Amino acid sequence: MMAGVRKRRLIQGAAALAGLLLGGTVAATVWAQQLVADLSSHLIAITTGFTGTEVVLFGTTDGAGDVAIVVTGPRGPATVRRKQRVAGMWMNTDSVRFEQVPSFYTVAVSRPLDQLVGRPVLERQQLGLPQLQLPADATLPPDELAAYRNALIRNKQRQGLYAISMGQVAFLGERLFRTNIYFPANVPTGLYNVEALLIRDGDVVSAQTTPLVVSKIGFSAEVSDFARNRPVIYGVAAVVGAIAAGWAAGAAFRRV
Amino acid sequence: MQVYLPIAEMSVNALLVLGMGWLVGFLSGMFGVGGGFLMTPLLIFIGVPPAIAVGTQANQLVAASVSGVLAHWRRGNVDVKLGVVMLGGGVVGTAVGVWIFGILQRLGQIDIAITLSYVFFLGTIGGMMLVESSRAILRRRAPTAKRGKLHRHIWLHGLPFKMRFQRSKLYISALLPAGIGAVGGMLVAIMGIGGGFLLVPAMIYLLNMPAGLVAGTSLFQIIFTTAAATLLQAATNQTVDAMLALLLLIGGVIGAQFGTKAGTRLRGETARMALSLIVVAVALKLAWDLFSRPDDLFTLTMGLR
């Protein structure tokens, strides 16, 4: 069964790759492809021994320019709660819910962003953590809301899911570039967007988006699928397994 | 060696988790407590989300209690009749506990309610046991001291529905063990623990059960309450991580065997003293966390909750 899953994923991967190559050739015939980028792998497989991984993004431009890479994980709601002292104890009192929060966010650049583009462009492209758009459901004074927003980013950085500093895009010569994107062991699963931007004369002149799938594979995938799809049977199996294990251990130690 | 936990969605050191399972299993076998009150804070400390820590270790406790009961069973240290009466109360208690849990969840204060009940129960019971066991040890050191009464008759022993428990040499109201079981069941539902740390002293001080039978009988009852809790958690919250439970129970069942053997060599009051010190230490740590200023006043929860 595990081999079957692996085979299916391989076929899916091959199909994705073929589509990508096809897309590449089609785009090439359109002549003016200013930026081409690809990843060393389009699938991050979370297996039982997964401890984090690195993916290489490489590409080429049609001439001099700077490159920025934005990696965004699947977006979803998130709640930030604030603790206050109540009768001497610290307990949750207020909360703000944010929508469209990326589960993962990191940026790599070939030169510091402030040397490349102005604020309007940064905000338009949501380039860098300060520019990340995080709509909130609460009507709070701006400084209060900023405290919650900063707390969200700070918590994500502590988990290693938002980069603390920007990564480096290295140029080999004038046109070839590459960068390493690191994904920690607790990387959330889902469909990621890897966006490569070509920047010239203070503006983004070309962009390319590449998908990246983070998925559980093998034993860990089967366990989590089982738990999600058949929760009651999973619970029964967990209890039966525990009784059997306890019994086996008890019997094994009988003579010791 | 790192292992990825599929439900908790994180990577942990397998040896660390095995070692934690062993330690808690050892204490569980030695004192006849499930050890859940130690495992939950330990798991949260290494970064496992609290809900998954609670659900998973209920599962692990099933295995630890089965292996513990087997060891006690062979020594004839399980009073099945008393255990079944306790279990009857335990079922009612679990249902009431689930109902209370729902109310607290709607009020949005389940986290602090759990911590507060930990501090309250662990602090009270640990403190009482500490005082009692140190007195017992002092009495032992001073053999001239007057011996206490063998059996103190209090109002609890005047309750109706008297039953004879031959194994424990007791003739008491069935409401007593059933009531103790009910409180244990409530703790399983609200705090996600076996409740042994409450059952054991209650059986010693309220039922006046022979000390040798207490550990085996409470473990016998805990098998069923933790099995019910595992089913409930898996079916409703999907917070049982089989991989984590497997690691914990491998460590736990081995530790429990050593613990049971070590426990037979311990004098009753010395064992109670050691257990009460551990319980009080955990209560103090949790109280400290509750009252000291956290590093970050803000917490983040992804998803809809």
Interface residues (C-beta under 8 A of the other chain):
Chain A: I46 T47 T48 G49 F50 T51 G52 G76 P77 A78 T79 V80 R81 R82 K83 Q84 G88 M89 W90 M91 N92 V101 S103 A147 Y148 A151 L152 R154 N155 K156 R158 A185 N186 P188 T189 K216 F219 S220 A221 V223 S224 A227 R228 P231 V232 Y234 G235 V236 A237 A238 V239 G241 A242 I243 A245 G246 W247 A248 A249 G250 A251 F253 R254 V256
Chain B: Q2 V3 Y4 L5 P6 I7 E9 M10 S11 N59 Q60 V62 A63 A64 S65 V66 S67 G68 V69 L70 A71 R74 G108 Q109 D111 I112 I223 A227 T230 L231 L232 Q233 A234 A235 T236 Q238 V240 A242 M243 A245 L246 L249 I250 V253 I254 A256 Q257 L290 F291 S292 R293 P294 D296 L297 F298 T299 L300 T301 M302 G303 L304 R305
